[in-house]
Amino acid sequence: MAHLFDIIYESFCNNSREGMIIFDTTGRIINANDKAKEIFGYSNKKIIQEKIEDLIDKKNHTALWEICNALLIGKTNHRNI
């Protein structure tokens, strides 16, 4: 039986007009909502096999990981990084 949080989370992600991608600390994509799949042109099975770096221009890789690392230590506003 799904927990209420899981149901709310799934509903939020799947009904968002924004693309949402969840990836682990190595950059491996573990989930993506339908809008993200549409934006990047992937099926669910294919996007789960990718790394986040494969979807983002190389010039933005450093900024991506700086933002991720800041979020992991509790900074929530990437503009202040």
C-alpha positions in Angstrom: 0.0 0.0 0.0 1.4 3.4 -1.0 2.0 5.9 1.7 0.2 9.2 1.6 3.4 11.1 1.0 4.2 8.9 -2.0 0.8 9.5 -3.5 1.1 13.3 -3.0 4.6 13.4 -4.3 3.7 11.4 -7.4 0.7 13.6 -8.1 2.8 16.8 -7.7 5.5 15.6 -10.0 3.2 14.0 -12.6 0.9 17.1 -12.8 3.6 19.7 -12.9 4.0 21.9 -16.0 7.7 21.9 -15.2 10.2 19.2 -16.1 11.4 17.4 -13.0 14.3 15.0 -12.9 15.5 13.1 -9.9 19.1 11.8 -9.9 21.4 10.2 -7.4 24.8 11.5 -6.2 26.5 10.0 -9.2 24.2 11.8 -11.6 22.3 8.6 -12.6 18.7 9.5 -13.3 16.3 7.6 -11.1 13.0 9.3 -12.0 11.6 11.9 -14.3 8.2 13.3 -14.8 6.3 13.3 -18.1 7.2 16.9 -18.9 10.9 16.2 -18.5 10.6 13.2 -20.8 8.8 15.4 -23.3 11.4 18.2 -23.1 14.3 15.9 -23.6 12.5 13.5 -26.0 13.0 10.3 -24.0 10.8 7.4 -23.0 10.7 6.5 -19.3 12.9 3.4 -19.9 15.5 5.4 -21.8 15.8 8.4 -19.5 16.3 6.2 -16.5 19.4 4.8 -18.1 20.9 8.2 -18.7 23.1 10.4 -16.5 22.1 14.0 -15.9 25.3 15.2 -17.6 24.0 13.6 -20.8 21.1 16.0 -20.9 22.9 19.2 -20.1 25.3 21.2 -22.1 28.9 20.5 -21.0 29.6 24.1 -20.2 26.9 23.9 -17.4 28.2 20.7 -15.7 30.3 22.5 -13.1 27.4 24.8 -12.2 25.0 21.9 -11.9 27.2 20.1 -9.4 27.9 23.3 -7.4 24.1 23.7 -7.0 23.6 20.1 -6.1 26.4 20.2 -3.5 25.0 23.4 -2.0 21.6 21.8 -1.7 23.1 18.8 0.0 24.6 21.0 2.8 21.3 22.9 3.2 21.6 25.9 1.0 18.3 26.2 -0.8 18.8 29.3 -2.9 21.2 28.5 -5.8 21.5 32.2 -6.5 23.5 32.6 -3.3 26.1 29.9 -4.1 
